[in-house]
């Protein structure tokens, strides 16, 4: 079989920049899947994408499927012939294969002998296979929103204008979205608007770059990064490159050119976050900081044209950003005319959730929860209550209505202006921390209290109205809220009982449809999040289940046990002791042992059981204070010394002795051994 490069390109009007990566990956993935299913060999698939095109290049693609032997099984031999004469079943099978009965073979299997037909099937050519592969790949693209254009009935994200399908230098007769494939592509809309005839699929990247198009989206992204950093260096400033913004900007341009503009210094009187949000959200600009980390009155824009007069482009961008920043300044000044506290009554008219009431209702519930938490951790109850009262007030300010991502941040600014206590102002911003699993937690006690109270109220309320998250739907981000609570309790070293916290939260709700078993339901759901939480620390599912098997209700305690079990699992003794504990569990369960751990020393007859009893007694004295301190890792290290006496016991002692008293005594000895390890986790669930 010969091999060559395949090129597919779908040309369109400007595609949604935030969807470009997903569309590109899906297009390449669809082509790769189709080729693999068709069993056509190739070495690699490369995806390309710009605002005006989706493309795929397949290297070393075979020109056809490999030939293969096809085997079809017919009726069993017993049913194929009767008295040596072919039956209708045999004749029908032969007819379907296009041969006579005499040309069929006998196939021997474990289940008997069958009539069968074998033939050598020629592999189809890539020219024959590709049209259907292309059609399926395009049909499966995750288009955010379809549209129609002109009189066409075709639907796609944007109007499409050209289709390239080249196998080496040969055009493949394919069709997609009403377009017939050719070798014609187009370069940059302004720098190289004329049609480009591709002689060979290998010429694609170079030909487009000569036409002012960087088709490699990652290369284009890195060029933007380099240009932004270079522009910042000229300005003796530090460029802040938000990765999401970088991805979006690279989806807006085919030939990036970074330019630096400026804005009036008077706007710096507005909080930097407001200006940055306006520049990023509205204009897709990168902002610059000085040596002190303060915002400079400069921005970097990425043009999609290498202008002969860049000053004109810069001037145009400066004219556009000025009214945007003026709007931000206006919102800020308007908001400052009122105190944050004066907005509390407005929360009565803002619905949190139809069945759970308004933000004011949520604040009242959260106040009670925050009070309970603050009392538990010796926090400032008054400050916690004040923080809850003001926490959501910035949601009704002009600035946050325009830029929702500034929630909490603007609340802090306005609270500081009003002279609220520092702990309260910080807590208002910190209430949204952690935003994701690895994010920082609130640094103030009041911030931790507020963040916990808000999330606990949401969790209990949403579960209580029957909107538990499913695999596909989690509109209230309850998974993130759960992990946030766990992170605050663990990283903040708050040794609080989660069941008690959830009970306090549930008591603030009235007449919830799913009130029965609500606390247990939410509690179990949240502790199950430790499985994902532990993955970031290299904790296996077995380690998680070993701890989950114990009635642990404090997340900080749960995390300490997880880490201790992880460390224990690395020890040489771990597998043997896990196996021994598994054996102990099975014996005790089979004999329906009453759980007694009282051992009568007078009934200890064998040397190995005496030795084990002494080792357990010594270990109990060592680990009990360690358990009390929550020092589980050191406790398991101490228990690891039991391996030898445990092994000797099982090698030399018959647990099920004929004397019932001795038998019960040995079962109690094993129960006392099991109880020691259960002080941390059920290690019988660890790999053995």
Rosetta blueprint (number, residue, H / E / L):
1 X L
2 X L
3 X E
4 X E
5 X E
6 X E
7 X E
8 X E
9 X E
10 X E
11 X E
12 X E
13 X L
14 X L
15 X L
16 X L
17 X H
18 X H
19 X H
20 X H
21 X H
22 X H
23 X H
24 X H
25 X H
26 X H
27 X H
28 X H
29 X H
30 X H
31 X H
32 X H
33 X H
34 X H
35 X H
36 X H
37 X H
38 X L
39 X L
40 X L
41 X L
42 X L
43 X L
44 X E
45 X E
46 X E
47 X E
48 X E
49 X E
50 X E
51 X L
52 X L
53 X E
54 X E
55 X E
56 X E
57 X E
58 X E
59 X E
60 X E
61 X E
62 X E
63 X L
64 X E
65 X L
66 X L
67 X L
68 X E
69 X E
70 X E
71 X E
72 X E
73 X E
74 X E
75 X E
76 X E
77 X H
78 X H
79 X H
80 X H
81 X E
82 X E
83 X L
84 X L
85 X E
86 X E
87 X L
88 X H
89 X H
90 X H
91 X H
92 X H
93 X H
94 X H
95 X H
96 X H
97 X H
98 X L
99 X L
100 X L
101 X H
102 X H
103 X H
104 X L
105 X E
106 X E
107 X E
108 X E
109 X E
110 X L
111 X L
112 X E
113 X E
114 X E
115 X E
116 X E
117 X E
118 X E
119 X E
120 X E
121 X E
122 X L
123 X L
124 X L
125 X E
126 X H
127 X H
128 X H
129 X H
130 X H
131 X H
132 X H
133 X H
134 X H
135 X H
136 X H
137 X H
138 X H
139 X H
140 X L
141 X L
142 X L
143 X L
144 X L
145 X L
146 X L
147 X E
148 X L
149 X L
150 X L
151 X L
152 X L
153 X L
154 X L
155 X L
156 X E
157 X L
158 X L
159 X L
160 X E
161 X E
162 X E
163 X E
164 X E
165 X E
166 X E
167 X E
168 X L
169 X L
170 X E
171 X E
172 X L
173 X L
174 X L
175 X E
176 X E
177 X L
178 X L
179 X E
180 X E
181 X L
182 X E
183 X L
184 X E
185 X E
186 X E
187 X L
188 X L
189 X L
190 X L
191 X L
192 X L
193 X L
194 X L
195 X E
196 X E
197 X E
198 X L
199 X L
200 X L
201 X H
202 X H
203 X H
204 X H
205 X H
206 X H
207 X H
208 X H
209 X H
210 X H
211 X L
212 X L
213 X L
214 X L
215 X L
216 X L
217 X H
218 X H
219 X H
220 X H
221 X H
222 X H
223 X H
224 X H
225 X H
226 X H
227 X H
228 X H
229 X H
230 X H
231 X H
232 X H
233 X H
234 X H
235 X L
236 X L
237 X L
238 X E
239 X E
240 X L
241 X L
242 X L
243 X H
244 X H
245 X H
246 X H
247 X H
248 X H
249 X H
250 X H
251 X L
252 X L
253 X L
254 X L
255 X L
256 X L
257 X E
258 X E
259 X E
260 X E
261 X E
262 X E
263 X L
264 X L
265 X H
266 X H
267 X H
268 X H
269 X H
270 X L
271 X L
272 X H
273 X H
274 X H
275 X H
276 X H
277 X H
278 X H
279 X H
280 X H
281 X H
282 X H
283 X H
284 X L
285 X L
286 X E
287 X E
288 X E
289 X E
290 X L
291 X L
292 X L
293 X L
294 X L
295 X E
296 X E
297 X E
298 X E
299 X E
300 X E
301 X E
302 X E
303 X E
304 X L
305 X L
306 X L
307 X L
308 X L
309 X L
310 X H
311 X H
312 X H
313 X H
314 X H
315 X H
316 X H
317 X H
318 X H
319 X H
320 X H
321 X H
322 X H
323 X H
324 X H
325 X H
326 X H
327 X H
328 X H
329 X H
330 X H
331 X H
332 X H
333 X H
334 X H
335 X H
336 X L
337 X L
338 X L
339 X L
340 X L
341 X H
342 X H
343 X H
344 X H
345 X H
346 X H
347 X H
348 X H
349 X H
350 X L
351 X E
352 X E
353 X E
354 X L
355 X L
356 X L
357 X E
358 X E
359 X H
360 X H
361 X H
362 X H
363 X H
364 X H
365 X H
366 X H
367 X H
368 X H
369 X H
370 X H
371 X H
372 X H
373 X H
374 X H
375 X H
376 X H
377 X L
378 X L
379 X L
380 X L
381 X H
382 X H
383 X H
384 X H
385 X H
386 X H
387 X H
388 X H
389 X H
390 X H
391 X H
392 X L
393 X H
394 X H
395 X H
396 X H
397 X L
398 X H
399 X H
400 X H
401 X H
402 X H
403 X L
404 X H
405 X H
406 X H
407 X L
408 X L
409 X H
410 X H
411 X H
412 X H
413 X H
414 X H
415 X H
416 X H
417 X H
418 X L
419 X L
420 X L
421 X L
422 X H
423 X H
424 X H
425 X H
426 X H
427 X H
428 X H
429 X H
430 X H
431 X L
432 X L
433 X L
434 X L
435 X L
436 X L
437 X L
438 X L
439 X L
440 X L
441 X L
442 X L
443 X L
444 X L
445 X H
446 X H
447 X H
448 X H
449 X H
450 X H
451 X H
452 X H
453 X H
454 X H
455 X H
456 X H
457 X H
458 X H
459 X H
460 X H
461 X H
462 X H
463 X H
464 X H
465 X L
466 X L
467 X L
468 X L
469 X L
470 X L
471 X L
472 X L
473 X L
474 X L
475 X L
476 X L
477 X L
478 X H
479 X H
480 X H
481 X H
482 X H
483 X H
484 X H
485 X H
486 X H
487 X H
488 X H
489 X H
490 X H
491 X H
492 X L
493 X L
494 X L
495 X L
496 X L
497 X E
498 X H
499 X H
500 X H
501 X H
502 X H
503 X H
504 X H
505 X H
506 X H
507 X L
508 X L
509 X L
510 X L
511 X L
512 X L
513 X L
514 X L
515 X L
516 X L
517 X L
518 X H
519 X H
520 X H
521 X H
522 X H
523 X H
524 X H
525 X H
526 X H
527 X H
528 X H
529 X L
530 X H
531 X H
532 X H
533 X H
534 X H
535 X H
536 X L
537 X L
538 X L
539 X L
540 X L
541 X H
542 X H
543 X H
544 X H
545 X H
546 X H
547 X H
548 X H
549 X L
550 X L
551 X L
552 X L
553 X L
554 X E
555 X H
556 X H
557 X H
558 X H
559 X H
560 X H
561 X H
562 X H
563 X H
564 X H
565 X H
566 X H
567 X H
568 X H
569 X H
570 X L
571 X L
572 X L
573 X L
574 X H
575 X H
576 X H
577 X H
578 X H
579 X H
580 X H
581 X H
582 X H
583 X H
584 X H
585 X H
586 X H
587 X H
588 X H
589 X H
590 X H
591 X L
592 X L
593 X L
594 X L
595 X L
596 X L
597 X L
598 X L
599 X L
600 X L
601 X H
602 X H
603 X H
604 X L
605 X L
606 X L
607 X H
608 X H
609 X H
610 X H
611 X H
612 X H
613 X H
614 X H
615 X H
616 X H
617 X H
618 X H
619 X H
620 X H
621 X H
622 X H
623 X H
624 X H
625 X H
626 X H
627 X H
628 X H
629 X H
630 X L
631 X L
632 X H
633 X H
634 X H
635 X H
636 X H
637 X H
638 X H
639 X H
640 X H
641 X H
642 X H
643 X H
644 X H
645 X H
646 X H
647 X H
648 X H
649 X H
650 X H
651 X H
652 X H
653 X L
654 X L
655 X L
656 X L
657 X L
658 X L
659 X L
660 X H
661 X H
662 X H
663 X H
664 X H
665 X H
666 X H
667 X H
668 X H
669 X H
670 X H
671 X H
672 X H
673 X H
674 X H
675 X H
676 X H
677 X H
678 X H
679 X L
680 X L
681 X L
682 X L
683 X H
684 X H
685 X H
686 X L
687 X L
688 X L
